[in-house]
Amino acid sequence: MKKSSGPRAYTKRPERWLFLVADAADLDEWVEQAREIALGRHHVSVAYLQGAVPERFPRTAKTHQSHDAEPWYLKQPIERLSRAAARAARRDETWLESRRIDRRLRHQLDKADHIVLVDDAFEWALKTMPPLKARVWRDGSAHAALDEESAWRWLVVQAELFANRGSHDRLPVTGLVARSKHLLGLDEFHFTPEADVRTPLRVLARRLVRRGSRDEALLLLDVMDLFDRWYPPLPDEKAAARALRLHIAIAAGEPRPPDYEDVVREVLAVADRRFASHDAEGGYSFAVIGMALLFHQQLHTATESSPLVEEPDRFLAPLQAADFWKRLLAEEARRTAERSMGVDARPEPVASPPERQRVLALPGIYHHHAGPMLKALEARGDVDLRMVRLDKPEFAGMILDTTTLRMRFEAQAGDPSFADSLDPEAAAFVRGTDVVVADWADKGAVWASVLAPAEARLVIRIHSVDVLSGPAQLVDWSAVDTVIAVSPHIRDVFKTVLGRRVDHVDVRVVTNRIMTERFEADKSESADWTIGLVGWGQHVKDPVLALDILSALRQSDDRWRLKLIGADFGHNQAEHINRYSREFMGRALQPDVVDAIDYAGFTRKLPVHLRDVGYILSTSLRESCPVGVLEGVASGAVPVVREWPVFARLNAAHQLFPERFVFTTAAEAAKIIEANRAERMGRAAEAKEEMADLFSVEQTEGRLVEAILGRP
C-alpha cells in the first residue's frame, strides 16, 4: 500500500519479522513494506546468502549473511560425529540437523514471529528446525500479509487520533478511508486489530455524515462490523451505527422506513444510559445522532411534506420520551414559570426609555437576509447598534452537533462557561447589551439564549428552515421575550412544533421588507410572454415545475419563454441536490423547452432582469415569505404562486397572496397565466394593491423595529 505521511502508526505489540533471501538485491521490491513495518516499531532482520542489502532498506534492520545454503556437514556420516552427537542423532535426527545450522541464523529463526521467504533458498533451514512459533509467509502471501498488518495498524492509530480531535477540526481521512476499503476487500484475515476502535470509528462516521461525506462514513461503519469477529458485541455502538446508516439512506433519497421511530428511540435510550452513568460526553454523542436523524433535512426542508407539520406530536414522541430531554424541558419550564411570577423577570418597556438602547444583532446563518433589519435599526437615532457575525465552525449549518448540545445542557445546569468560551469577545457584548436580536433560530440563537443576561431583552426572528430544524428545539425559550415570524403560516408552524414551551412568548408576524422603489421601471416588450423564477438553483425552489409550466404554455403558443434568474445548482452538493440537479438538466434539454429558456445567472441588478418578466413564479416546495416573488410583484409582474406542499395544510400561500393567483399543478399555473395575459398590467397592479400591507414601510420596517425594541 502507498506509504502515508503524517503521524506514524506505532504498533502496540512489536513483533519480529525475518526476511530470508538468496540474493540480497532481490529485497528491493520489499523495501517499502519493510520500511513501513520498521517505522511502525516492529523489529526487522534479514538473512541472505550473497549480494548487498539495498541502501533504502530500513537502517534498523539486523542483517546477516549466512554461508549455509548447501551445508557440507549435512552429508557427513554419523560415525564422523562426536559420540555425544551421534547418540543424540540416533535419538532425534532433527535435533542433529538443527544444530548444524548457522548459530546466528538458528537464533533468528527461533525468535522470529513472522518469516518471509522471498525465495526458496532457506526452505531447508525451516525443514531442519524444530517446530517454530513463527508464521511463515511465502512471496505472494507475504505481500498481502504485510499490507494487511499495515492497514490494521494505521486504522487503529488514525481512528483513535482523529476521534480525539475537536469536533470541528479538519479530518484528513483519505488514508483511513483507503485502508478501510483495503480491509473490506479481503476474503480472509490473518491479523487481529491491536485495539477495539469501534467507538472512535462511530465518532468519526458521525462527523463525516454531518459534513456530507456519506460514502466515507458508510465505509467506517462497515469496518466497525469487522471488529465483531474478535471483540465482544457492543449493543450501544450497534444502535448508533444503525441510526447513522438510516441517516445516510434517507439522505440518498430512500423513504422513511416503518422502524424509523424504533431506531431513534433506541439510540436516544443509549444517550439516557450514558447520562445516567455520568458520562456526559457519551450522552451528547449518542443524543446528537438520534436528534440529527429526527430533524433530518430530507424529512423536513427538502421534501414535499414534513412530519413536523403533519403530525408533530407523534413524530417528536421518541424525543419527548427521553429522560435527558424531559429534564431539560422541566428546567426550562421552571424558569419560564419563575419569569411569569416576577422572579428573574426582564423589565417591561417604560414610557420614557433610556436615551439610547444598546442593541446587539446576530445576523444568523443566512446573514444576507438581515440587511433590511440592520438598516432599519441603524436609522434609529436612539439605538447603538452592534452587529456580530458568529462565523466560527461551531455555529455553522443547521445539523446538530455535540457542541450545541453541550452548551445548552451545561448552561441549563447552571454553567454557561462552555458557551462563553466559544466566542468570548462576542459573549462580552451579549452581557453588556440591552437588546439581543437573533435573525434565524439557529445555533447562534441557542448560544444567545443561554448567555443573555436577565435584564436584557431577547428577540428571535424565525423563517422556515430554522423552525423545521434541530437548533430551534435547543433554544432556551424561557429566556426569549419576542419571536418575529416572517409570515402567518411560519407563526402557526412555530407554535405547533414548539407547543407549550412558547406559550409565554410574544409572537408577532412581520413580513420581509421589500424596497419597492428599486423596481419601478417600466416593463420591456418581452414581458408579455415571459415567466420568471428568481433564485432557481436550489432543490427547494423546484425549478423542474417551472419547466413543466413553460411546456404547458408553449403547447398553445410557442412565444412563451422562461427566464431563470440566479446561480445554478453548483458542484459538490449533497447527494439529493445532485440528483435533483441531474433531473432538472435532463428536463431542460427536452425539445419542448430547450430553446425557450434564458439563464440570467447570478446578478446584483435584479430590477434590470425583472423588467423582462411579466409573470413571477414561485414553484417552491417550501417558503416563508418569498422575497423574490414579492420583488417581482413590486416590479409589476403578476404573481403565480404554488401552494407550497410542505405547508399546504396551512393554506400558507393563500395567507400571503390573492387566491386567484395560487396553483397546485403546472396545468393550473398555465391557466392562471393565460387568463391574465390580455390584461397583464392591470392584473399586476391589482395584485400589488391587494398586497399593499406587505410593501408598507409602516407594516414591515416600523413593526419590525417596534418588535425588536419592545417600544415604538
LINQUIBEL-V766902 format. One record per residue. N is the residue number from 1. SS is DSSP state (@ for helix, = for strand, . for the rest). PHI is phi in degrees with one decimal (999 if undefined). BURIAL is 1 if it has 16 or more other C-alpha atoms within 10 Angstrom, else 0. Layout:
N_SS_PHI_BURIAL / N_SS_PHI_BURIAL
This chain:
1_._999_1 / 2_._-65.0_0 / 3_._-66.5_0 / 4_._-102.4_0 / 5_._-96.3_0 / 6_._91.7_0 / 7_._-59.8_0 / 8_._-81.5_0 / 9_._-99.6_1 / 10_._-80.1_1 / 11_._-73.5_1 / 12_._-90.1_0 / 13_._-132.4_0 / 14_._-58.9_0 / 15_._-128.3_1 / 16_=_-103.3_1 / 17_=_-111.5_1 / 18_=_-114.0_1 / 19_=_-97.2_1 / 20_=_-115.9_1 / 21_=_-151.7_1 / 22_=_-71.8_1 / 23_=_-105.9_1 / 24_@_-59.2_1 / 25_@_-62.7_0 / 26_@_-71.4_1 / 27_@_-75.8_1 / 28_@_-57.3_0 / 29_@_-73.5_0 / 30_@_-103.5_1 / 31_@_-58.6_1 / 32_@_-62.2_1 / 33_@_-69.5_1 / 34_@_-66.0_1 / 35_@_-63.4_1 / 36_@_-61.4_1 / 37_@_-72.6_1 / 38_@_-68.6_1 / 39_@_-65.5_1 / 40_._-81.1_1 / 41_._73.1_1 / 42_._-83.1_1 / 43_=_-96.0_1 / 44_=_-115.0_1 / 45_=_-139.7_1 / 46_=_-137.1_1 / 47_=_-124.1_1 / 48_=_-144.2_1 / 49_=_-102.6_1 / 50_=_-154.2_0 / 51_._82.5_0 / 52_._-127.2_0 / 53_._-67.6_1 / 54_._-55.0_1 / 55_._-61.3_0 / 56_._-81.3_0 / 57_._-65.2_1 / 58_._-48.5_1 / 59_._-66.5_0 / 60_._-79.4_0 / 61_._-68.5_1 / 62_=_-90.0_0 / 63_=_-113.0_1 / 64_=_-148.1_1 / 65_=_-92.8_1 / 66_._-93.8_1 / 67_._-115.9_0 / 68_._-114.3_1 / 69_._-65.9_0 / 70_._-129.4_0 / 71_._-63.3_0 / 72_@_-62.0_0 / 73_@_-76.2_0 / 74_@_-68.7_0 / 75_@_-92.9_0 / 76_._-65.4_0 / 77_._-66.5_0 / 78_@_-64.7_0 / 79_@_-67.5_0 / 80_@_-79.3_0 / 81_._-81.4_0 / 82_._-65.4_0 / 83_@_-59.9_0 / 84_@_-65.3_0 / 85_@_-67.0_1 / 86_@_-64.0_1 / 87_@_-61.7_0 / 88_@_-65.9_0 / 89_@_-64.5_1 / 90_@_-65.8_0 / 91_@_-79.7_0 / 92_._-150.4_0 / 93_@_-63.8_0 / 94_@_-62.2_0 / 95_@_-59.9_1 / 96_@_-61.0_1 / 97_@_-63.4_1 / 98_@_-66.3_1 / 99_@_-70.4_0 / 100_._-85.1_1 / 101_._-74.0_1 / 102_._-40.5_0 / 103_@_-57.4_0 / 104_@_-67.9_0 / 105_@_-63.7_1 / 106_@_-60.7_1 / 107_@_-65.4_0 / 108_@_-63.5_1 / 109_@_-64.4_1 / 110_@_-69.4_0 / 111_@_-89.8_1 / 112_._-65.9_1 / 113_._-95.0_1 / 114_=_-138.1_1 / 115_=_-119.9_1 / 116_=_-105.3_1 / 117_=_-90.0_1 / 118_._-66.5_1 / 119_._-145.0_0 / 120_._-99.5_0 / 121_._-63.4_1 / 122_._-111.8_1 / 123_@_-58.1_0 / 124_@_-59.5_0 / 125_@_-66.4_1 / 126_@_-66.0_0 / 127_@_-71.7_0 / 128_@_-91.1_1 / 129_._-81.0_1 / 130_._-61.4_0 / 131_._-51.4_0 / 132_._-98.9_0 / 133_._-79.6_0 / 134_._-71.5_1 / 135_=_-89.3_0 / 136_=_-101.7_1 / 137_=_-117.0_1 / 138_=_-111.1_0 / 139_@_37.1_0 / 140_@_-56.0_0 / 141_@_-67.0_0 / 142_@_-68.3_1 / 143_@_-59.3_1 / 144_@_-63.3_0 / 145_@_-64.8_1 / 146_@_-64.3_1 / 147_@_-64.5_1 / 148_@_-65.5_1 / 149_@_-59.9_1 / 150_@_-65.2_1 / 151_@_-63.1_1 / 152_@_-63.7_1 / 153_@_-63.7_1 / 154_@_-65.8_1 / 155_@_-60.9_1 / 156_@_-62.7_1 / 157_@_-65.4_1 / 158_@_-69.0_1 / 159_@_-60.8_1 / 160_@_-66.8_1 / 161_@_-66.6_0 / 162_@_-70.8_1 / 163_@_-66.2_1 / 164_._-88.7_0 / 165_._-76.9_0 / 166_._-57.6_0 / 167_._-62.9_1 / 168_._-112.3_0 / 169_._-71.1_0 / 170_._-63.8_0 / 171_._-115.4_0 / 172_._-79.9_0 / 173_._-96.0_0 / 174_@_-57.3_0 / 175_@_-65.5_1 / 176_@_-62.9_1 / 177_@_-66.1_1 / 178_@_-61.4_1 / 179_@_-69.9_1 / 180_@_-62.4_1 / 181_@_-60.4_1 / 182_@_-61.3_0 / 183_@_-67.7_1 / 184_@_-69.0_1 / 185_._-87.3_0 / 186_._-82.5_0 / 187_._-84.0_0 / 188_._-146.9_0 / 189_._-119.9_0 / 190_._-113.4_0 / 191_._-130.0_0 / 192_._-102.1_0 / 193_._-54.0_1 / 194_._-71.7_0 / 195_._-152.6_1 / 196_._-84.8_1 / 197_._-112.2_1 / 198_@_-63.5_1 / 199_@_-66.7_1 / 200_@_-58.3_1 / 201_@_-64.7_1 / 202_@_-65.5_1 / 203_@_-60.3_1 / 204_@_-67.1_1 / 205_@_-60.7_1 / 206_@_-64.5_1 / 207_@_-65.7_1 / 208_@_-67.2_1 / 209_@_-61.4_1 / 210_@_-62.8_1 / 211_._-93.4_0 / 212_._90.3_1 / 213_._-88.6_1 / 214_@_-76.3_1 / 215_@_-63.0_0 / 216_@_-64.9_1 / 217_@_-62.8_1 / 218_@_-62.5_1 / 219_@_-59.4_1 / 220_@_-65.9_1 / 221_@_-66.2_1 / 222_@_-65.8_1 / 223_@_-65.3_1 / 224_@_-53.6_1 / 225_@_-64.4_0 / 226_@_-61.5_0 / 227_@_-67.2_1 / 228_@_-64.2_0 / 229_@_-68.9_0 / 230_._-119.3_0 / 231_._-121.6_0 / 232_._-60.4_0 / 233_._-63.9_0 / 234_._-121.7_0 / 235_@_-57.3_0 / 236_@_-63.6_1 / 237_@_-69.9_1 / 238_@_-62.6_1 / 239_@_-64.0_1 / 240_@_-65.9_1 / 241_@_-63.3_1 / 242_@_-62.3_1 / 243_@_-66.8_1 / 244_@_-67.0_1 / 245_@_-62.8_1 / 246_@_-67.3_1 / 247_@_-57.7_1 / 248_@_-67.3_1 / 249_@_-63.6_1 / 250_@_-65.8_1 / 251_@_-63.0_1 / 252_._-82.1_1 / 253_._104.0_0 / 254_._-74.6_0 / 255_._-71.1_0 / 256_._-66.1_0 / 257_._-76.3_0 / 258_._-60.3_0 / 259_._-91.5_0 / 260_@_-54.6_0 / 261_@_-63.4_1 / 262_@_-63.7_0 / 263_@_-63.4_1 / 264_@_-63.5_1 / 265_@_-59.4_1 / 266_@_-62.0_1 / 267_@_-74.6_1 / 268_@_-69.9_1 / 269_@_-65.9_1 / 270_@_-62.1_1 / 271_@_-58.2_1 / 272_@_-58.5_1 / 273_@_-65.4_1 / 274_@_-66.9_1 / 275_@_-61.8_1 / 276_@_-64.8_0 / 277_._-93.0_0 / 278_._65.8_0 / 279_._-99.5_0 / 280_@_-64.5_1 / 281_@_-61.2_0 / 282_@_-63.4_1 / 283_@_-60.6_1 / 284_@_-60.9_1 / 285_@_-63.5_1 / 286_@_-80.3_1 / 287_@_-61.4_1 / 288_@_-69.4_1 / 289_@_-65.1_1 / 290_@_-66.7_1 / 291_@_-71.7_1 / 292_@_-64.5_1 / 293_@_-69.9_1 / 294_@_-65.6_1 / 295_._-107.6_1 / 296_._-61.2_1 / 297_@_-55.0_1 / 298_@_-67.0_1 / 299_@_-88.4_1 / 300_@_-130.0_1 / 301_._-111.4_1 / 302_._-128.0_1 / 303_._-154.1_1 / 304_._-90.7_1 / 305_._-153.4_1 / 306_._-128.9_1 / 307_@_-62.7_1 / 308_@_-67.7_1 / 309_@_-89.4_1 / 310_@_-77.2_1 / 311_._-147.1_0 / 312_@_-61.5_1 / 313_@_-63.4_1 / 314_@_-66.1_0 / 315_@_-66.8_1 / 316_@_-85.2_1 / 317_@_-54.7_0 / 318_@_-59.8_1 / 319_@_-71.2_1 / 320_@_-64.0_0 / 321_@_-84.1_0 / 322_._-72.4_1 / 323_@_-62.0_1 / 324_@_-64.4_1 / 325_@_-73.9_1 / 326_@_-60.0_0 / 327_@_-65.2_0 / 328_@_-64.0_1 / 329_@_-68.4_1 / 330_@_-64.5_0 / 331_@_-68.6_1 / 332_@_-63.4_1 / 333_@_-64.4_1 / 334_@_-63.1_0 / 335_@_-67.5_1 / 336_@_-62.2_1 / 337_@_-63.8_0 / 338_@_-61.6_0 / 339_@_-64.5_1 / 340_@_-66.9_0 / 341_._-94.9_0 / 342_._94.7_0 / 343_._-86.2_0 / 344_._58.7_1 / 345_._-84.5_1 / 346_._-80.2_1 / 347_._-67.6_0 / 348_._-70.2_0 / 349_._-59.5_0 / 350_._-104.0_0 / 351_._-61.8_0 / 352_._-112.8_0 / 353_._-71.1_0 / 354_._-55.7_0 / 355_._-56.6_0 / 356_._-139.6_0 / 357_=_-102.8_1 / 358_=_-87.8_1 / 359_=_-119.9_1 / 360_=_-106.3_1 / 361_=_-107.6_1 / 362_=_-109.3_1 / 363_._-68.0_1 / 364_._83.7_1 / 365_._-65.8_1 / 366_._-107.5_0 / 367_@_-66.9_0 / 368_@_-65.5_0 / 369_@_-70.6_1 / 370_@_-82.8_1 / 371_@_-51.5_0 / 372_@_-59.3_1 / 373_@_-62.9_1 / 374_@_-65.3_1 / 375_@_-63.8_0 / 376_@_-64.5_0 / 377_@_-71.7_1 / 378_@_-63.5_0 / 379_._-73.8_0 / 380_._-78.1_0 / 381_._-77.4_0 / 382_._-107.7_0 / 383_=_-128.7_1 / 384_=_-99.9_0 / 385_=_-97.7_1 / 386_=_-126.8_1 / 387_=_-110.5_0 / 388_._-125.6_0 / 389_._-91.8_0 / 390_._-86.4_1 / 391_._-105.0_0 / 392_._-76.4_0 / 393_@_-56.6_0 / 394_@_-61.9_1 / 395_@_-106.1_1 / 396_._-82.1_1 / 397_._71.7_0 / 398_._-105.6_1 / 399_._-76.3_1 / 400_._-65.8_1 / 401_._-141.1_1 / 402_@_-66.1_1 / 403_@_-60.7_1 / 404_@_-64.0_1 / 405_@_-62.9_1 / 406_@_-62.6_1 / 407_@_-65.0_1 / 408_@_-71.8_1 / 409_@_-72.0_1 / 410_@_-67.9_1 / 411_@_-65.5_1 / 412_@_-62.5_1 / 413_._-84.3_0 / 414_._99.8_0 / 415_._-126.5_0 / 416_._-86.7_1 / 417_@_-63.0_0 / 418_@_-66.6_0 / 419_@_-59.5_1 / 420_@_-60.9_1 / 421_@_-70.7_0 / 422_@_-66.9_1 / 423_._-158.1_0 / 424_@_-57.8_0 / 425_@_-65.0_0 / 426_@_-66.4_1 / 427_@_-62.1_1 / 428_@_-64.5_0 / 429_@_-63.5_1 / 430_@_-60.3_1 / 431_@_-69.4_1 / 432_._-110.1_0 / 433_._-122.7_1 / 434_._-94.7_1 / 435_=_-136.8_1 / 436_=_-116.6_1 / 437_=_-121.0_1 / 438_=_-108.7_1 / 439_=_-85.7_1 / 440_._85.2_1 / 441_._-85.6_1 / 442_._-110.8_1 / 443_@_-65.2_1 / 444_@_-64.2_1 / 445_@_-68.3_1 / 446_@_-59.7_1 / 447_@_-59.2_1 / 448_@_-64.7_1 / 449_@_-69.1_1 / 450_@_-95.4_1 / 451_@_-111.1_1 / 452_._-60.6_1 / 453_._-67.8_1 / 454_._-58.9_0 / 455_._-83.3_0 / 456_._-89.6_1 / 457_=_-92.2_1 / 458_=_-116.0_1 / 459_=_-126.8_1 / 460_=_-127.0_1 / 461_=_-98.9_1 / 462_=_-111.6_1 / 463_._-121.6_1 / 464_._-134.7_1 / 465_._-61.1_1 / 466_._-70.4_1 / 467_._-66.1_1 / 468_._-98.1_1 / 469_._-117.4_1 / 470_._-65.1_1 / 471_@_-55.3_1 / 472_@_-60.0_1 / 473_@_-72.2_1 / 474_@_-95.9_1 / 475_._-60.6_1 / 476_._-81.6_1 / 477_@_-70.2_1 / 478_@_-67.3_1 / 479_@_-95.0_1 / 480_._-96.0_1 / 481_._-90.4_1 / 482_=_-136.9_1 / 483_=_-118.2_1 / 484_=_-107.5_1 / 485_=_-95.4_1 / 486_._-82.9_1 / 487_._-162.5_1 / 488_@_-60.9_1 / 489_@_-71.7_1 / 490_@_-68.5_1 / 491_@_-58.6_1 / 492_@_-65.9_0 / 493_@_-63.8_1 / 494_@_-57.6_1 / 495_@_-67.3_1 / 496_@_-70.6_1 / 497_@_-71.4_1 / 498_@_-88.2_1 / 499_@_60.8_0 / 500_@_-65.0_0 / 501_@_-61.4_1 / 502_@_-117.8_1 / 503_._-59.3_0 / 504_._-83.5_1 / 505_._-80.5_1 / 506_=_-79.6_0 / 507_=_-103.7_1 / 508_=_-122.3_1 / 509_=_-102.8_1 / 510_._-135.3_1 / 511_._-72.2_1 / 512_._-65.8_1 / 513_._-75.4_1 / 514_._-113.3_1 / 515_._-80.9_0 / 516_@_-60.5_1 / 517_@_-63.8_0 / 518_@_-74.7_0 / 519_@_-120.3_1 / 520_._-96.1_0 / 521_._-70.8_0 / 522_._-67.8_0 / 523_._-75.4_1 / 524_._-82.4_0 / 525_@_-63.4_0 / 526_@_-73.2_0 / 527_@_-62.3_1 / 528_@_-61.0_1 / 529_@_-122.8_1 / 530_=_-125.3_1 / 531_=_-100.8_1 / 532_=_-134.2_1 / 533_=_-137.2_1 / 534_=_-100.3_1 / 535_._67.3_1 / 536_._-75.4_1 / 537_._-79.4_1 / 538_._-141.3_1 / 539_@_-57.8_1 / 540_@_-63.5_1 / 541_@_-80.3_1 / 542_._45.8_1 / 543_@_-67.3_1 / 544_@_-59.4_1 / 545_@_-63.6_1 / 546_@_-62.5_1 / 547_@_-66.1_1 / 548_@_-65.5_1 / 549_@_-64.3_1 / 550_@_-59.0_1 / 551_@_-61.2_1 / 552_@_-62.6_1 / 553_@_-67.8_1 / 554_@_-74.4_1 / 555_._-66.7_0 / 556_._-104.4_0 / 557_._-157.4_0 / 558_._-82.2_0 / 559_._-80.7_0 / 560_._-68.6_1 / 561_=_-134.4_1 / 562_=_-119.6_1 / 563_=_-108.0_1 / 564_=_-101.3_1 / 565_=_-109.3_1 / 566_._127.4_1 / 567_._-71.0_1 / 568_._-72.3_1 / 569_._-65.5_1 / 570_._83.4_0 / 571_._-115.3_0 / 572_._57.3_0 / 573_._-91.5_0 / 574_._-62.0_0 / 575_@_-59.1_1 / 576_@_-66.1_1 / 577_@_-72.8_1 / 578_@_-60.2_1 / 579_@_-64.2_0 / 580_@_-67.4_1 / 581_@_-59.1_1 / 582_@_-66.0_0 / 583_@_-63.2_0 / 584_@_-61.8_1 / 585_@_-62.8_0 / 586_@_-61.2_0 / 587_@_-70.3_1 / 588_@_-66.1_1 / 589_._-91.5_0 / 590_._-70.2_0 / 591_._-58.3_0 / 592_._-73.3_1 / 593_._-132.8_1 / 594_@_-56.7_0 / 595_@_-94.3_0 / 596_@_-119.7_1 / 597_=_-115.2_1 / 598_=_-111.8_0 / 599_=_-98.0_0 / 600_=_-85.8_0 / 601_=_74.0_0 / 602_._-65.5_0 / 603_._-147.2_0 / 604_._-104.1_0 / 605_._-121.3_0 / 606_@_-57.8_1 / 607_@_-55.3_1 / 608_@_-64.2_1 / 609_@_-71.3_1 / 610_@_-70.0_1 / 611_._-60.7_1 / 612_._-88.7_1 / 613_._-105.8_1 / 614_._-95.7_1 / 615_=_-137.6_1 / 616_=_-98.6_1 / 617_=_-95.3_1 / 618_=_-129.6_1 / 619_._-110.2_1 / 620_._-68.0_1 / 621_._-72.6_1 / 622_._-153.8_1 / 623_._-144.4_1 / 624_._-106.6_1 / 625_._-140.0_1 / 626_._-67.2_1 / 627_@_-61.4_1 / 628_@_-59.4_1 / 629_@_-69.3_1 / 630_@_-62.7_1 / 631_@_-67.2_1 / 632_@_-64.6_1 / 633_@_-62.9_1 / 634_@_-61.2_1 / 635_._-82.3_1 / 636_._100.5_1 / 637_._-96.0_1 / 638_=_-79.3_1 / 639_=_-75.6_1 / 640_=_-130.8_1 / 641_=_-118.6_1 / 642_=_-71.5_1 / 643_._-76.0_1 / 644_._-52.6_1 / 645_@_-55.0_1 / 646_@_-60.0_1 / 647_@_-111.0_1 / 648_@_-61.0_1 / 649_@_-64.2_0 / 650_@_-97.9_1 / 651_._51.5_0 / 652_@_-60.6_1 / 653_@_-62.6_1 / 654_@_-64.5_1 / 655_@_-76.8_0 / 656_@_-112.7_1 / 657_._-122.5_1 / 658_._-56.1_1 / 659_@_-57.8_0 / 660_@_-68.6_0 / 661_@_-106.0_1 / 662_=_-106.9_1 / 663_=_-132.1_1 / 664_._-123.0_0 / 665_._-127.4_0 / 666_@_-62.3_1 / 667_@_-64.2_0 / 668_@_-63.6_1 / 669_@_-61.4_1 / 670_@_-62.0_1 / 671_@_-64.0_0 / 672_@_-60.8_1 / 673_@_-64.6_1 / 674_@_-64.6_0 / 675_@_-69.1_0 / 676_@_-104.1_1 / 677_._-68.1_1 / 678_._-63.6_0 / 679_._-124.3_0 / 680_@_-56.7_1 / 681_@_-62.7_1 / 682_@_-67.2_0 / 683_@_-66.3_1 / 684_@_-65.2_1 / 685_@_-64.4_1 / 686_@_-62.3_0 / 687_@_-60.4_1 / 688_@_-63.0_1 / 689_@_-68.0_0 / 690_@_-66.2_0 / 691_._-101.8_1 / 692_@_-56.3_0 / 693_@_-61.1_0 / 694_@_-69.7_1 / 695_@_-106.7_1 / 696_._-73.4_1 / 697_._-61.5_1 / 698_@_-65.1_0 / 699_@_-79.1_1 / 700_@_-112.9_1 / 701_@_-62.3_1 / 702_@_-63.4_1 / 703_@_-69.3_1 / 704_@_-64.5_1 / 705_@_-64.3_1 / 706_@_-63.2_0 / 707_@_-65.6_1 / 708_@_-72.4_1 / 709_@_-82.4_1 / 710_._79.9_1 / 711_._-161.7_0 / 712_._-62.2_0
